[in-house]
Amino acid sequence: MKIGCIFFGCLAAFCQTAPNPPQNDTMAHFGTTVVLSTGLRGDIYFIPPMSLKLPKFDKLKPVGTVYTTELNIPRRSFTQGFPGVTDRFEWFAIDYSGKFWIENPGKYTWGMVSDDGSKLYIDGHLVIDNDGMHAARGVAGVARLKRGEHRIRVSYFQGPRDEVALMLAVIPPGDDDFSLFSTDDYLSPEALAEWKKSRPDDPRFSGNPLPKRKPAQDFVLAPTISARP
């Protein structure tokens, strides 16, 4: 696998504070406590106040775990904490990890927006470094992936109250626009067969062996991110 980090001119403008006002926190979901075997597992950690970058997770003990299939939190206010885990809504970090299956090998362009810092790793390689304390901003990176199973890790931290953002999207080979990355769209053949078996009437399987990806406009509800070929 060959990986390189890149910045696009269209992303540079987004590296400033997003102009849209933060939205209500009722839709700011980092995950739920319902276990998803094919999703992302996010371990939650408390970090010291005034932390300026991601912590060394191996030095910390998680206080709880959430699960999700995608990271889709546009810039918004966040004061609700983590129901069933903790009411903390500042000075925390989440370390997400999971696996996904690549059926079509080639160049995958990844885009991630966060407030505050974040990093994306694919198969242990750093693809996006968006660390540090900052307002919502986007960074992109490229990973050339072979057919088969791959590991993904997204590390994120939130500093002082109370605005957050965390969105991960991808442009697969042959596509021109970002779409939300969801583990449901990158299931292994075995997991996909099991899913079809348990959901025989799911319309997403009608005439298509894979679930359809969400459209690019679902990725960013604030400024749009696009990529050059």
Sequence and secondary structure as in RCSB ss.txt:
>XXXX:A:sequence
MKIGCIFFGCLAAFCQTAPNPPQNDTMAHFGTTVVLSTGLRGDIYFIPPMSLKLPKFDKLKPVGTVYTTELNIPR
RSFTQGFPGVTDRFEWFAIDYSGKFWIENPGKYTWGMVSDDGSKLYIDGHLVIDNDGMHAARGVAGVARLKRGEH
RIRVSYFQGPRDEVALMLAVIPPGDDDFSLFSTDDYLSPEALAEWKKSRPDDPRFSGNPLPKRKPAQDFVLAPTI
SARP
>XXXX:A:secstr
 EEEEE  HHHHGGGS  SS  B GGG  S BSS  TTSEEEEEEE  TT  S   GGGS   EEEEESB EEEE
EE    BTTTB   SSEEEEEEEEEEESS EEEEEEEEEES EEEEETTEEEEEE SS SSEEEEEEEEE SEEE
EEEEEEEE SSSEEEEEEEEE TT  S EE BGGGS  HHHHHHHHHH TT GGGTT SS     GGGT SSS  
    
